[in-house]
Amino acid sequence: MPPSQKRARRYDPVRTRAAVLAQFAHVREAVRVLTPEQLVLPTRLGDWTVRELAVHLAMGLSHVTRGLELPEPAPAKPDLTLLAWPFSTADRAARIAEDTMATAAGHPDPDALYAEVAGQFEALVPGDPGDRLLPTRAGTMRLADFLVTRTVELVVHTDDLNEAAGLDIPYDRQALAACTRLLADALAEKAPGGSVEVRVPPFAVVQCVQGPKHTRGTPPNVVETDPLTWIRLATGRTEWASALDAAKVGASGERADLAALLPLMG
């Protein structure tokens, strides 16, 4: 996959940290009152029940604190950039599933796990991490960048939890924005170019796909959708054709077919 050569989007680490905590708090409130019957419901994530999904959501934050408890890597460039992260998840899916099952088996009370994880996160994650490097499963990343990936984990799996248990957990606006923008930028990274404009109002607009570049006026190839539909497309929860048929996506122009580029994350 050729790099797009575009300057990476910058995220305010203070706002990102606040967004992660806010979304985690929304999920925790819902998990706290899940009934035994709801906890054993199936999800769209293979063999995971709602219990495993809830535990995995907590693990998304514990990965940050566990990394901070390790010695900081020697000064060097990160092994993994923020834009490369979405494409690294598929290779780790089997290990993630194993770890989730093991953690769920060892934590019969999800609310106690959430309290522990939230306390550790607030105590260990600085408000402004600067350029601190963090060891992760995928490689060394800047802590500020890894926090952005946590918004993706939280928002995507909040949607999974809502779907599985019939819940209506809200989305923190900043968390939803960061997740939407990272996945939109990942599309531009995967298919660099300027022939298609992808709009996900109110959070993101990117140019992608090689071909005649649009410079002014109405672009000849436009894709537009809402944030949650875009996130579901980018993560394989919704197929391109299904979203089009349901009028969840508007696509105009001969190049405005993203089916071959999706999903972005495995």
N, C-alpha and C positions, 0 to 999 in steps of 0.2 A: 504494500500500500504506500504510494508516494506521499510524502508530507505536503501539507497545503502551503507551507511557507508563510502562513498568516500569523500575525502576532497573537499570542495566546491571550484570551480574555483574563482580566484581573478581577479577583473577588476580594471584598473586604473581609479579612479573617475574623474581625470582631462580630460583624453581622452574621457571618457563616456559623460561628460558634453558637451565637444566640438562636439561629434558625434550627440548628441540630437539636439543641436542648428543648426548644419549643415544640418541634415535631415529636420528639421522644416523649415529652409530657402528654401530648395528645394521645399517643398510642398507649402510654401507661394508664391513663384514665380508663380507656376502653378495656385493656387487658385485665385490670383490677376486678372488673365486674363480670368477666366471662363466666358462664356457667359450665359445669362439668360436661354437659351435653354439647355446648359450643366448642369446647376445647378439643373434642375428638372429631369434629367435622372435617371432611376432606378439603384440600385446597387444590388450586390449579398447578401446584408445584410438586408433581410426582407423588411420592409416598408421604409427603409431609401433611400432618394434621394442623389444625389451628394452633395447637400447643407448640409444635416444632417451629411453625412460622413465627409465633410470638417470641420464642427463645432466640431465633435467628435475628430478629429485629434488635434485641438487646445485645447480641454478640457484635453487631455492627459498631456499637460504641465501645465495647470492651476491647476491640482490636486496637483502638486508639490508645487507651490507657495502658494496655499490656506493652505496646511499643514504647510508650514514654517511660515505663519502668526499666527498660533495657538501656545500656549505655548508648549515648548518641553516636552514630557512625562517624568515623573520621571525616574531617572536612573534604568534601568532594561533591561532584555534581550528582543529582538524583539519578537513580537507575531508571525510574519510570516517571514520565511527565503526566500531567493531568489529562491531556487529550489522548494519551495512549492507554490510560486506565480502562475505559469502557471495553476495549478490545482484548483485555487481559483476563476477563472474568471467566470465559468459557473453559479455559484450560484448568481452572481451579474448581470447577463445579463439583466434581466427585469428592474432593477433599472437604469442601465446604459442607456438603451434605452429611458426610461422616461426622464431622465435628459438631454439626448442629444436633444430630441424633444423640451423640454422646453427652452434649451439654444439657439437652432436654431431659435425658434420663437421670442426670445428676442434680437437677433443679425442679423438683415436683411443684414448687410454689413460684409461678412466674412473677408475681408481684414482688416477692422478696428479691428475686434476681434483678428486677428493674430498679428497685430502691438501691441495691448495691452498686449497680452499674452507673446510675445517675450520680450517686455520691462520689464515686471514683472519678468520673468525667469532670465534674465541677471542681474537684480538688486538684486534679493533675493537669488539665488542659488549660494552658494560659490564654488570656484574652487576646493577646497579640503574639502569636508564635514566632514572628519574624521569619528567618530562614532555617529554623530548626529542621533537621532531617529526622525522618521516622522510618524505622525498619517495618516493612509490611510483608504480607505473603507474596505479593507480586514484585517486590523490590523496594529499594529505598525511595521514599517520596518526601517532598516538602510537607511538613505538617499542615500548613495552610491549604495545600492542594488536597491532601487526604481528607480534610474536613469537608471539602466540597463533595468528594465521593460519598461521604456519609449522608448527604442530603439525597443523593440518588438512591442509596440503600433504603433510607427511611421512607421516602415518598413512594417508590415502587412497591415496597412491601406493605405500606399502609393501604395502598390500592388492593393488593392481594388479600389483605386481612378484611377489608370492607367487603370484597366480593365473596369471600369464603363464609364469613359469619353473618352476613347481612347487616353490617354496621355502617355508620356514617361518620367515621373519624374525620375531623377536619384537617385541612392542609395549611400549615403555616405558609404565608405568602412568600417569604424570603426563601424558605426551603424549596417550595414549588418552583420559584424562579430560577434558583441555582441549578436544580435538577434539569429543568427544561433547557436552559442555556448550554449546559455541558453536553447534553445529548444532541442538541442542534449543532454545536460546534464539532462534535464527533462526526456527524454526517458530512460536514464540510471538509473534515480531515480525511475521511474515507474516500470521498468523491470530490476532490478539489476542482474548482472551475467557477464559471460565472454565468452559465446559461440558464440556471433554474434558481428562482428565489423561493425559499421556504420561509413561510411566516407562521409564527406561533404566538399570536398576540395574547397578552400584552408584553411578553417576556423576551422574544427572540425573533430575529430575522437573519438568515444566512444565505449566502450565494454558494452554489455547488454545481457539480457536473460539468465536465468539459464540453465545449461547444462555443457558438457565437456568444460573446459577452454582452450583457445588457449594460447600457451606460446611462440612459435617461428615459423618462416617460414610463408608460406601463410595461413591465417586463412581459415578454412573449410566453414565458413558461413560469407559472406560479403554482405553488402548493400552499394551502392554508388550512390550519386545523387548530383545535384548542389544546392547552397544555396536557391534560390527562390523556387525550387520544394520541397525541404525539409520543408521550412517554410509553404508552402501551404498544404503539407501533415500533418504537426504538428498542423495546425489550422483548418483543415477540409475544406479548399478551393479546394483541390484535393483529390480524392480517390486513395487508393493504387493500385487497379486494373487498373484504368485509367492511372496512371503514368507508370505502367509497360507496358501496351499496347502501350503507346506513346513513349516507350524507354526513358523515363525521369528518370527511376530508373533502376539500375542494381542490381540483387539479385541472389546470388549463394549459394547453400547449402540448406539442408533440413530444417534448422531452420531460414532461411533468409526471413521469411514472417512476416512483421510487421503489417499486416492488423488489427489484433485483438488489437493492442496497440495504434492505431491511430484513431481519432486525440488525441492530448494531451490537447488541450485547447478547451473549448466549446464556 
